[in-house]
Amino acid sequence: MKVALLLSLVLCSSHTQAADWPRFLGPTGAAVVKEASIPTSWSATENMAWKADMPGPGSSSPIVVGDKVFVTCWTGYGDKPENKDMSKLERHLVCLSLADGKKLWQSSVKTQGVEDEWQGFITEHGYATSTPVSDGTHVFVFFGKSGAVCFDMDGKQVWQTPLGTGSSGRRWGSGGSPILYKDSVIVNATDESRMLVSLDQKTGKEQWRAGGDMIDLAYSTPSIIETNGRTDLVFPIAQEIWGLNPETGKLRWYATHGLPGNVSPVLVQDGDVVYLYGGYPTAGSAAVKLGGKGDVTSTNIVWQSQSSSYVPTPVLHEGHLYVVNDGGFAICMEAKTGKDVYRERVMESGGGRGRGGKPFYASPVLIGDKLYAVSRRNGTFIIAAKPSFEKIATIPPMDDSQMNATPAVVGNKLILRSEKAVYCVSATK
């Protein structure tokens, strides 16, 4: 409880409200809501508070600050078959009213450099993938090769900082989302510059950068974790996990976990241990004890498993790790040992755009004792958060587009996002 409270205080300034969902995976980055009355069924005519059409597609998740919902999208290139001119790409931050979904404002940023072409796996998620983060007075977004941008709560641009225009050999685009630490915003710009970069929140001025060639294909969102009296910036990459000083970016410790390729899921914290998932083509998971100095592989690797999730981040609940992974399997693992408790197919594979794709990109959200897992094209699956598999409900998709975004939860409202619209689910009398 103390660790969770400290992490919440680090990530959220005093300006944000307790009920806010100000970043990817919620206020503590754990995607856990202890109490909320969210329906287990909805449709266009049932338990639907409002729907807001979006100007363009996107894979980023919505955030909520006070009475405002923020979400990013893009237009001008790749969003429609006829839009083939890369120079016309624009990214947008859209602000909606939480009360009724009315669009309050939209701020746009034109492309600042050569983008990855609209082909291959970039079509799986597009050009607006990183989820915004807010301190309650500003909203910070990462627009890939157009850089990090800060807006005030009325949509006025405060600063824009370029963070590189490079690409990995696979040309997959950006993945991770920015996070806040004290007066800085920390951005995963590994695709653009193979770096984690810390920027001053007020000015956008670079404070430090850390990385190198090894950090290629690291798509996870960094984690700020306080344990044993020390705060580390913890970040998983292919083969290794790093613990850095968030003030300077200097490496404090690292451990070799052996998962190759690319890493996308966010770390899951459990006291002084984190669980990491990912890897390609050999996927897996591992538990790693936090802290130490230098190479701590021999002392800090707790367990390793072949069970994994390629994109969705698991949630921790009562000693078990739960995820509906990108293969369409619901997995429950014993957190202390890494042993599978169950592995059950929720739906058949497929459901991505063009290539057939992976059926889940969104991470599950734990609400009370239920997991809400949004698939890309086959609706939302509600599963009991207990060590025996029980599928409570399957809710059909709201439209014919993909849903890559993890939901936000505020009060008794569930905010969903597809490539076409934002939906607010709330129980109606």
N, C-alpha and C positions, 0 to 999 in steps of 0.2 A: 504493500500500500504506500509506503514512504517513497519507494523508487518511482512508482507511477505518479505520485503527486509532484515529486521534484521534476520529472520529465515534463509533465503538463505545464508547470510553471516556467520551465526553460523555453518551451515551444510557443507558448501563448502569452502575450503581454497582458498587462492589466486592462488594456482597452477592450479586449475581446470578452464576450460573455461566456458564462459556464456552459450554455447550451449551444454555442457556436460549433461549427464544423470547419475550422479555418485552414485546413491543409489536407493533403492526400491521406486517406485512412483515418481521418478524424483528429481530435485535439491531441492525443498522445501517440498517434501513428499506429494504434493497435487494432482499429476497426471494431471496437467493442462498445456497445451501448448497454448499460445494465438495465435500464428501465425505459420503455417506450411502448405505447400502444399502437403498434403498426399492424394493419390488416394482413390477413393471410390470403386474401383474394382481392383482385381489382380488375377493372376494365375501363373502357372509355366512358362508361355510364355508371360504374360502381366504384365507390371510394376514390374517386379521382377529383382532387381539389381544383387542379388547373393543368393546362398544357400550354407550353410556350414554344412556338416554332422558332427554329434557329436559322440564321442567315446562311449557314454552311455547316459541313460536317466537322467532326473532331472526336478524339478518343480520350481527352482529358476528363477528369472527374469534376463534378460541381463542388464548390465550397460555399459555406453560408456564414455570414458575419452579420449579426443583428437581424435586421429586416431585409437583408439583401442576399441574393444568390449570384455567384460569379461563375462563369464558365467560358472557356475559350473555344474558338472554331477557326476555320479558314475558308477562303473563297478565291476564285480567279484562276486556279490552276489545279487540274485533277479532280475538282469537286463535281464537274460535269463533263460529259464526253467531248463537248465542243471547246472546253477551256484547256488549250494546249500550249499557251504562251507562259513560260515560267516567270517571266518578268512581271506578270500581272498578279502573282500570288500576294495575298494579304492575309494577315492573321488578326483576329479580333478578340477583344475581351468584352463580353456581354454581361450587363448587370440587370437582373430581374428582381421584381418585388416578391418577397417570400409570401406575402399575403395572397396575391392573386396572379402571379406570373407575368404581370405587365412589364414590358421592357422599359427600364428607366434610362439607360444609355448604352451606347456601343462605342468603343474606342478601337481604332485600327492602326496597324503597323505594316507598312509595305516591306516586301522582301528586301534584304540588304545585301544579298550575295547569291552565288550560284547554289541552287538547292539540289538535293537528290532527285533524279528524274522520277516521274510518276510511272514506275514500273517495278516489277518484282515485289518484295515484301514491304516496301514503303506503302503500297496500296492497302496493306492490312490495317494500318492505323493512321496514316496521313501526316499532316504537318501541324497538328495541334494536339500533342500527346501529353505534354507535361501539365500537371494540375497546378493551379495557382496556390499561393500561400498568402495569408494576411495577418498583420499585427493589430488589426482593428482600426487603423487610421490610413493604411495604404494596402494596395494589392500588388504583389510581385509575381511576374509571369516569366517563363522562359520560352522564347520563341525560336529555339534552335539557332540556325545560322543568321537570324535577325537579332540575336542577343537576348539579354535579360532586360526587362522593362519594368519600371515602377509607375503605378498610377495612384492618384488619390481616390477617395471614395466617391468622387463625382465624375471620375473618368478622365481627369486631366493628367497627361503624361508628365511625370516629374523628372525621370531620367531614363536613358537607354544606353546600355553598355554592351558592345560587341564582344563575343567570347569565342570567335573563330568560325571559319567556314569550311573546315575539313570534313572528311567522312571516313568511316571505317571501310575496309575493303568490301564489305557486304552492302553498304549503302542502305542501311535500314532506318536512318534518321535517329532522332532523340527518343529517350525513354523515360529517364528518371525525372522527378519533380523537385523543385527547390524547397528548402527548409530554412527556418529562422533559428539563429542562436545569438542571444544578447542583442547587439546592434548590427548584426551582420545577416546577410542572406547567402546561403551556401548552395551553389548550383552544380549539378552534374553535367559538365560540358565535355564528357569523355568522347562523344562522337565528333564534336566540332574541333576539339583541341587536345584530346586525351588528358584532360585535367579536371579535377575538382577545383572550383574557384570560389573564394569568399569575397563578397562585395559589401561595402558600407551601405546600410539601408537608406541613409539620408541622401547620399550623393551618387551611389553606384560605383564609387572608386574601388578598384581592386585592392584587397588587403593581403591576400596570399593565393598561391595556386600550388597544387600538389598532384602528382601523377607520373606520367611517362608511358612508354610503349606497352607496359604490362596492363595498363588500365583500359586498353581497347576492349570493346564489346561489354562494358560494364553498364548496364541499363537500370540498375536499382536506384531507389531514392536513399540518400545517406540517412543515418540515424545518429541523433545526439543522445548519449546514454550516460547517466550518472550512476556509478556504483563504487562502493568502497572508498567514498570520499573524493573521487576523481571523475571528471567529465571527459569522455572520449567521443570523437567523431568516428563512428564505426561504419565501414563500407566494404561490401563483398565484391570481389572481382573474380575472374576465372582463375582457378587454382588456389587463390589466397583470400584471406580476410584481413583487413587493415584496421588498426586502432590509431587514430591521429589526434594530435592536440588541436582542438577547434579554434584556439586563439592564433596559432601559427601555421597550421597545416603540416607540421613535422610529424614523421612516423614515430610512434611510441612502441608499438608491438605489431606482430603479424603471425599468422598461422597458415599452414598449407592444408587445404581441405580436399584438393585433388579434383574438383568438379571442373571440367574443361569448357571451352567454348564461350558462352555468354551467360551472364547472371542477371535476372530481371526482378524476381521477388524481393520485397523489403525484408530486412531482418526482423525476427520476432523475439522480443526480450522476455526473459523469465528470470528475474532477479539478477544474478551475476553470470547468467548464461544467455547466449543468443542462438536461435535456430536459423539456419540458412538453407535455401532451396535454389535449385537451378541446374545449369550445366547443359551442354549440347555437343555432340549427340549422346554422350553418356551423362544422363541426368542423375541426380541424387539429392541427399540432404545431409546435414551435419549439425551437431550441437557443439558449440565452442564456448569455453569459459572466457570471460572478459578479463582484460588487464594483463599486467606483466610488462616485460621489457624485451625488445628484440624478438627473436624467433621463439615462440612459445608453443610450437606444434606439439612437441612431446609431452607437454604438461596440460595443455588447454583444450585439446580435442577430446570431447566427452564420448561421442558416438558418431557413427556414420551409417547411412542407409541408402538403399537404392530407390526407395520411394521418394517421389519428387513432385514438383510443380514447376512448369516452365515459365509461366507469367504470373498467375494469381498468387497472392501472398496468403499464407495460412493465418488462422486465428488460434489463440491459446485460450483454453477454457477448462478449468478444473483438472489440470494435469494432463490434458490431451490437446493435440494439435489437429485442427480440422481444415480441410481445403477441398473444394471441388476443382480439380486441376484441369489443365488445358486439354487433356485427353478425354474429358467427360466422366472421370471417376471421382466419386466422393471418397476421401481417404481420412481415416482417423488413426493417429499414431500416439503411442504412449510417450509423453514428453521426456521422461527420465531415461528411457532406454532406446527410443527410436524404433521400437517394434510396432509393426502394423497391428491395429486392433480390427479394422475392417477396410476393405477396398471394394466398393460397389459401383457399378456403372449407373450413372444418372441418366445419360442420354447417349445416343450413337455419336461417333466422331463426325467431323465435318461441320460446316456452318460458317466458314469464313468467306471473304469476298474473293472471287476469281480462282484461287488455288484450292478451294475446298477448306483450307485453313483449320485452325484449332478452335474448338467450340466455346472455350472460355478464355477471355483476357481479363475481365473484371475480377477483383478479389471479393471473397465473401465478407459480409458484415454480420457480426454476432449481435443480435438484439434480444436481450433476455436469455432465453434458452433455445433460441432458433437461429439458424444460419440462413441468410438471404443471399443466394448466389445467382447473379445475373449472367445468362449466357449471351452469346453474340447474336444468335438468330432464332433461338428456340425458347425465349421467355425466361422467367425467373423461377428458380427452384428453391423451395423452403424445406430445410432439413433439420431434424432435431439435433441439438448439440449435446449428444450423449454417446457413450461408447458402444452403442448398438444402432445399426443403420435404420432410420425411419424417414421416409420422404413424406412430408406433411402436405405439400401442395405443389402443383406446377401451374404457373400463371402464363398464359399465352403472351407473345410479344405485342408491344403496343403499336408498332408500325413495321414496315417492311425493310427497314435499314438495320445496320449493325448496332449493337450496344456493347461498347468496349469499356465503358466507364463504371467505376465502383460507386455505389450509391452514397449519398450523404444522409445523415439522420439528425434532425433537430426537433426537439419536443416530440410530438406524435406525428411528425411528417417524414416521409421517405422521398428523397429527391433522386429521380432516375434521369439518365441522359442517353439518348440515342444519337445517331448521326443527323436526325431530322428535328428533334424536339427535346425539351426538358419537361418532365412530368413530376407532379407533386401528388403523392399518394397519401391520403389521410382518411380516417374512418368518418363516414357521413351517417347521420341519423336517419 
